[in-house]
Amino acid sequence: MEEIQSQSDNYRSSSSSASSPASRVPSSNFFYLRKPGAFRQPISFEDSPVWDETDIEVKVDEGGDSIHAATTPPSPSLSKINSGSLPSPRLPEETVVTRKISGASIAWKDLTVTIKGKRKYSDKVVKSSHGCTLPGTMTVIMGPAKSGKSTLLRALAGRLPDSARMYGEVFVNGTKMHMPYGSYGYVDRETTLIGSLTVREFLYYSALLQLPGFFCQKRSVVEDAIDAMSLGDYANNLIGGHCYMKGLRSGERRRVSIARELVMGPHILFIDEPLYRLDSVSALLMMVTLKKLANSGCTLIFTIYQSSTEVFGLFDRICLLSNGKTLFFGETLACLQHFSNAGFPCPIMQSPSDHFLRAINTEFDRIIAMCKSWQDDHGDLSSVSMDTAVAIRTLEATYRSSADAAAVESMIMKLTEKEGPYLKSKGMAGNATRVAVLTWRSLLIMSREWRYYWLRLILYMLLAVCIGTVFSGLGHSLSSVMTRVAAIFIFVSFTSLLGLVGVPAQLKEIKIYTCEESNQHSGAFVFLLGQLFASIPFLFLISISSSLVFYFLIGLRNEFSLLMYFVLNFFACLLVNEGLLLLVASIWQNIFWSILSFVSIHVIMMLSAGFFRIRSSLPGPVWMYPISYIAFHTYSIQGLLENEYVGTSFAVGQVRNISGYEALENIYDISDDKNAKWKNLLVLFLMAVAYKVVVFILLKFCIWKNLSIRKLFLCNQNSMNRR
């Protein structure tokens, strides 16, 4: 303690320009300062909701699209003014805030989260955290990288990965944590949006996936979400833009991702880093918008790494973490007073959040060690001269013995001693509705994504023209059989290999599915069915256009039934190829490894398809069994050759004829059965179904769990890189 006291005194002497929080009232030129008499102060910990007096009757409209509070008397805390509280920003005078949903209180005590290491759950990411939040307030979880901010947020939202364990208790409206579907929203740090849709279309399809009821009932919900996030000027703009229109900026994109969760009318909204990758203007606009949302009654809890002075003034409560330990929980101005009491007053010209992070971020010790010989114009490079480890211990010890910690404990007891209204589920859209919505949305995306779909159609047409012109004029003599077999093999193999241009589109679809599935907006079965139904028209268009060009250029038999079989065979081949592509993309989740694996698999299948060496002559292990049997090229080429040559004959000299089967006997393995081509077609369709089943298993049981663990790791890495 003597070491702490001596270093604290040293810090006080080195911060002569600092003042106490009471004297650090911002000047009138700051954004968040209101006019005299127009202050709305943060809620005090002394205020506690009394459920008997503020019971809220919740009515659900027909269809369950929105929730309206029949009685929403203002909490006594909303009108209470504490003279020592930091003023909140002023909203425009003409703004009329209507409360459409009721918020919910959350309290947590002794919350500890451990992450599984190599042998056991030993790494404590969050350590004995206490806190609470009330309706109509914004609570921010702040701290340096790897301090446990996102982990605490996920623990409160019930979204921890399987590798984590949570200890302690979380209460929602005074009851043990239970948040049914639709009662809360969670916005991740990085969300996937669909760039080829407008903001209104994107939110409308999201509402159709989330809410039950009729389609027409969702439009008002979407418009409310657009207004709540101040997106009216961008409602008809494409999110990703196109060749002659720019897409939305990062600030608007972030607000669209939040608006997607607002269509459910959640009581509680969790946001991981709402200011992630935003500039100062976009960050301020984002926080003002969220403040307006909180004023409507929603409970907001979010994490933040750093903020400007203007943004800091918008917070109601702050939870300060470092290495998983809670260094402070309380009102924003009380946090400034807490640092001052511990010996770290915030200088006048420094942002409070910068000052907090400077005092508790251990990475600054490395900078000081590297630059200890440097000095700026004001003396030392750092205004905090004590070691950050000592500062953390000082702040933690000061907080434990402070009145703020006692106030938190008292507030938690008041919130948990009596149960409040239960949060009710708002219902889900049916699976049939979701399949229809995903199918229609995918069709709309395909019609607009010219790079991945229409360009792909053009490439297939050009390839068919190239192969057809190279092998044109073959005739129908016995000598043309070998060349025509080569043409069919090249057509099937090269067109299948050309499917790799769809890798980016498939990866986008998987990312969208992962994002929607994590919020229960979609499911693996619904996603695969919707994608299958949407891809059928596009693949059939490719198959019929490419088949017509190739079929007549190389001079195949001029019969309509044979042509239709050729089209069906090629269509089934494309279906199998799309399933294989989706399987590879689902496994790797990376464009480079997906393309590399897809090309390698195709090369191996082409080698075992029976063209370079007759299938019956392939080496038994590996190439014959099982590769030649799982290569879809084999069944497609066999079916096309049987369609062309079974039942035909060729003259050998002037005395005898040989059948088409005999002509191909030493070139390619086919069957002389007239129904063999239909068996090969059936095998192709069964293989397409089999690939979908494998992808379903991966998405359902493996991929999403791995992505959750990987996302937790990447979030920590991104935080380190951003610094």
Rosetta blueprint (number, residue, H / E / L):
1 M L
2 E H
3 E H
4 I H
5 Q H
6 S H
7 Q H
8 S H
9 D H
10 N H
11 Y H
12 R H
13 S H
14 S H
15 S L
16 S L
17 S L
18 A E
19 S L
20 S L
21 P H
22 A H
23 S H
24 R L
25 V L
26 P L
27 S L
28 S L
29 N L
30 F L
31 F L
32 Y L
33 L L
34 R L
35 K L
36 P L
37 G L
38 A L
39 F L
40 R L
41 Q L
42 P L
43 I L
44 S L
45 F L
46 E L
47 D L
48 S L
49 P L
50 V L
51 W L
52 D L
53 E L
54 T L
55 D L
56 I L
57 E L
58 V E
59 K E
60 V E
61 D L
62 E L
63 G L
64 G L
65 D L
66 S L
67 I E
68 H E
69 A E
70 A L
71 T L
72 T L
73 P L
74 P L
75 S L
76 P H
77 S H
78 L H
79 S H
80 K L
81 I L
82 N L
83 S L
84 G L
85 S L
86 L L
87 P L
88 S L
89 P L
90 R L
91 L L
92 P L
93 E L
94 E L
95 T L
96 V L
97 V L
98 T L
99 R L
100 K L
101 I L
102 S L
103 G L
104 A L
105 S L
106 I E
107 A E
108 W E
109 K E
110 D E
111 L E
112 T E
113 V E
114 T E
115 I E
116 K E
117 G L
118 K L
119 R L
120 K L
121 Y E
122 S E
123 D E
124 K E
125 V E
126 V E
127 K E
128 S E
129 S E
130 H E
131 G E
132 C E
133 T E
134 L L
135 P L
136 G L
137 T L
138 M E
139 T E
140 V E
141 I E
142 M E
143 G L
144 P L
145 A L
146 K L
147 S L
148 G L
149 K H
150 S H
151 T H
152 L H
153 L H
154 R H
155 A H
156 L H
157 A H
158 G L
159 R L
160 L L
161 P L
162 D L
163 S L
164 A E
165 R E
166 M E
167 Y E
168 G E
169 E E
170 V E
171 F E
172 V E
173 N L
174 G L
175 T E
176 K E
177 M L
178 H L
179 M L
180 P L
181 Y L
182 G L
183 S L
184 Y E
185 G E
186 Y E
187 V E
188 D L
189 R L
190 E L
191 T L
192 T L
193 L L
194 I L
195 G L
196 S L
197 L L
198 T E
199 V H
200 R H
201 E H
202 F H
203 L H
204 Y H
205 Y H
206 S H
207 A H
208 L H
209 L H
210 Q H
211 L L
212 P L
213 G L
214 F L
215 F H
216 C H
217 Q H
218 K H
219 R H
220 S H
221 V H
222 V H
223 E H
224 D H
225 A H
226 I H
227 D H
228 A H
229 M L
230 S L
231 L L
232 G H
233 D H
234 Y H
235 A L
236 N L
237 N L
238 L E
239 I L
240 G L
241 G L
242 H E
243 C L
244 Y L
245 M E
246 K L
247 G L
248 L L
249 R L
250 S H
251 G H
252 E H
253 R H
254 R H
255 R H
256 V H
257 S H
258 I H
259 A H
260 R H
261 E H
262 L H
263 V L
264 M L
265 G L
266 P L
267 H L
268 I E
269 L E
270 F E
271 I E
272 D L
273 E L
274 P L
275 L L
276 Y L
277 R L
278 L L
279 D L
280 S H
281 V H
282 S H
283 A H
284 L H
285 L H
286 M H
287 M H
288 V H
289 T H
290 L H
291 K H
292 K H
293 L H
294 A H
295 N H
296 S L
297 G L
298 C L
299 T E
300 L E
301 I E
302 F E
303 T E
304 I E
305 Y L
306 Q L
307 S L
308 S L
309 T H
310 E H
311 V H
312 F H
313 G L
314 L L
315 F L
316 D L
317 R E
318 I E
319 C E
320 L E
321 L E
322 S E
323 N L
324 G L
325 K E
326 T E
327 L E
328 F E
329 F E
330 G E
331 E E
332 T H
333 L H
334 A H
335 C H
336 L H
337 Q H
338 H H
339 F H
340 S H
341 N H
342 A L
343 G L
344 F L
345 P L
346 C L
347 P E
348 I L
349 M L
350 Q L
351 S L
352 P H
353 S H
354 D H
355 H H
356 F H
357 L H
358 R H
359 A H
360 I H
361 N L
362 T L
363 E H
364 F H
365 D H
366 R H
367 I H
368 I H
369 A H
370 M H
371 C L
372 K L
373 S L
374 W L
375 Q E
376 D E
377 D L
378 H L
379 G E
380 D E
381 L L
382 S L
383 S L
384 V L
385 S L
386 M L
387 D L
388 T H
389 A H
390 V H
391 A H
392 I H
393 R H
394 T H
395 L H
396 E H
397 A H
398 T H
399 Y H
400 R H
401 S L
402 S L
403 A H
404 D H
405 A H
406 A H
407 A H
408 V H
409 E H
410 S H
411 M H
412 I H
413 M H
414 K H
415 L H
416 T H
417 E L
418 K L
419 E L
420 G L
421 P L
422 Y L
423 L L
424 K L
425 S L
426 K L
427 G L
428 M L
429 A L
430 G L
431 N H
432 A H
433 T H
434 R H
435 V H
436 A H
437 V H
438 L H
439 T H
440 W H
441 R H
442 S H
443 L H
444 L H
445 I H
446 M H
447 S H
448 R H
449 E L
450 W H
451 R H
452 Y H
453 Y H
454 W H
455 L H
456 R H
457 L H
458 I H
459 L H
460 Y H
461 M H
462 L H
463 L H
464 A H
465 V H
466 C H
467 I H
468 G H
469 T H
470 V H
471 F L
472 S L
473 G L
474 L L
475 G L
476 H L
477 S L
478 L H
479 S H
480 S H
481 V H
482 M H
483 T H
484 R H
485 V H
486 A H
487 A H
488 I H
489 F H
490 I H
491 F H
492 V H
493 S H
494 F H
495 T H
496 S H
497 L H
498 L H
499 G H
500 L H
501 V H
502 G H
503 V H
504 P H
505 A H
506 Q H
507 L H
508 K H
509 E H
510 I H
511 K H
512 I H
513 Y H
514 T H
515 C H
516 E H
517 E H
518 S H
519 N L
520 Q L
521 H L
522 S L
523 G L
524 A H
525 F H
526 V H
527 F H
528 L H
529 L H
530 G H
531 Q H
532 L H
533 F H
534 A H
535 S H
536 I H
537 P H
538 F H
539 L H
540 F H
541 L H
542 I H
543 S H
544 I H
545 S H
546 S H
547 S H
548 L H
549 V H
550 F H
551 Y H
552 F H
553 L H
554 I L
555 G L
556 L L
557 R L
558 N L
559 E L
560 F H
561 S H
562 L H
563 L H
564 M H
565 Y H
566 F H
567 V H
568 L H
569 N H
570 F H
571 F H
572 A H
573 C H
574 L H
575 L H
576 V H
577 N H
578 E H
579 G H
580 L H
581 L H
582 L H
583 L H
584 V H
585 A H
586 S H
587 I H
588 W H
589 Q L
590 N L
591 I H
592 F H
593 W H
594 S H
595 I H
596 L H
597 S H
598 F H
599 V H
600 S H
601 I H
602 H H
603 V H
604 I H
605 M H
606 M H
607 L H
608 S L
609 A L
610 G L
611 F L
612 F L
613 R L
614 I L
615 R H
616 S H
617 S H
618 L L
619 P L
620 G L
621 P E
622 V E
623 W L
624 M L
625 Y E
626 P E
627 I H
628 S H
629 Y H
630 I H
631 A L
632 F H
633 H H
634 T H
635 Y H
636 S H
637 I H
638 Q H
639 G H
640 L H
641 L H
642 E H
643 N H
644 E H
645 Y H
646 V L
647 G L
648 T L
649 S E
650 F E
651 A E
652 V E
653 G L
654 Q L
655 V L
656 R E
657 N E
658 I E
659 S E
660 G H
661 Y H
662 E H
663 A H
664 L L
665 E L
666 N L
667 I L
668 Y L
669 D L
670 I L
671 S L
672 D L
673 D L
674 K L
675 N L
676 A H
677 K H
678 W H
679 K H
680 N H
681 L H
682 L H
683 V H
684 L H
685 F H
686 L H
687 M H
688 A H
689 V H
690 A H
691 Y H
692 K H
693 V H
694 V H
695 V H
696 F H
697 I H
698 L H
699 L H
700 K H
701 F H
702 C H
703 I H
704 W H
705 K H
706 N H
707 L H
708 S H
709 I H
710 R H
711 K H
712 L H
713 F H
714 L H
715 C H
716 N H
717 Q H
718 N H
719 S H
720 M H
721 N H
722 R H
723 R L
